[in-house]
Amino acid sequence: MNIVVNGKPQELEAMTNLQQLLEILQLGKGRIAIEVNGEIVPRSLFQETILQHDDSLEIVQAIGGG
């Protein structure tokens, strides 16, 4: 299936959840916010949120600094 992540096309296996996507993209660590089709998904729901064909995601990773 095809989705869009931060404006870039991404091809995934069917039944991929948000947690699996983060592992594929190597973004599993740190503070991450994910918006799927305009709705923010709480981290507690990453494993049970199954992505669908043509979903549009925005992933933001917080980076500390000083």
C-alpha positions as CSV (number, residue, x, y, z in Angstrom):
1,M,0.0,0.0,0.0
2,N,1.1,3.6,-0.5
3,I,1.0,6.4,2.0
4,V,2.6,9.8,2.2
5,V,5.0,10.7,5.1
6,N,6.0,14.3,5.5
7,G,5.2,14.9,1.9
8,K,7.1,11.9,0.5
9,P,5.6,8.7,-0.9
10,Q,6.2,5.6,1.1
11,E,5.3,2.0,0.2
12,L,4.4,-0.3,3.0
13,E,3.0,-3.8,3.6
14,A,-0.7,-4.0,4.3
15,M,-1.7,-4.0,8.0
16,T,1.3,-1.9,9.1
17,N,0.7,0.0,12.3
18,L,2.3,3.3,13.4
19,Q,4.8,1.6,15.7
20,Q,6.1,-0.6,12.9
21,L,6.3,2.5,10.6
22,L,8.5,4.2,13.1
23,E,10.8,1.1,13.2
24,I,10.9,1.1,9.4
25,L,11.9,4.8,9.4
26,Q,14.3,4.3,12.3
27,L,12.5,6.9,14.3
28,G,11.5,4.8,17.4
29,K,13.4,6.7,20.0
30,G,12.8,10.1,21.5
31,R,9.8,12.3,21.6
32,I,7.7,11.9,18.5
33,A,4.3,13.3,17.4
34,I,2.4,11.8,14.5
35,E,-0.6,13.2,12.7
36,V,-2.6,10.9,10.5
37,N,-5.0,12.6,8.0
38,G,-5.0,15.8,10.1
39,E,-5.6,14.0,13.5
40,I,-2.9,13.7,16.1
41,V,-2.5,10.1,17.3
42,P,-1.5,9.6,21.0
43,R,1.6,7.5,21.5
44,S,-0.5,5.0,23.5
45,L,-2.4,4.2,20.3
46,F,0.6,3.7,17.9
47,Q,0.5,-0.1,18.1
48,E,-3.2,-0.3,17.4
49,T,-3.4,2.3,14.7
50,I,-3.3,0.5,11.4
51,L,-2.4,2.6,8.4
52,Q,-4.6,2.6,5.3
53,H,-3.8,3.1,1.6
54,D,-3.4,6.8,0.8
55,D,-3.1,7.9,4.4
56,S,-1.2,11.2,4.8
57,L,1.1,11.5,7.8
58,E,3.2,14.2,9.4
59,I,5.9,13.0,11.8
60,V,7.7,15.5,14.0
61,Q,10.6,14.5,16.3
62,A,11.5,16.8,19.1
63,I,15.2,17.6,19.4
64,G,16.6,19.0,22.6
65,G,19.3,21.6,22.5
66,G,20.5,24.6,24.3
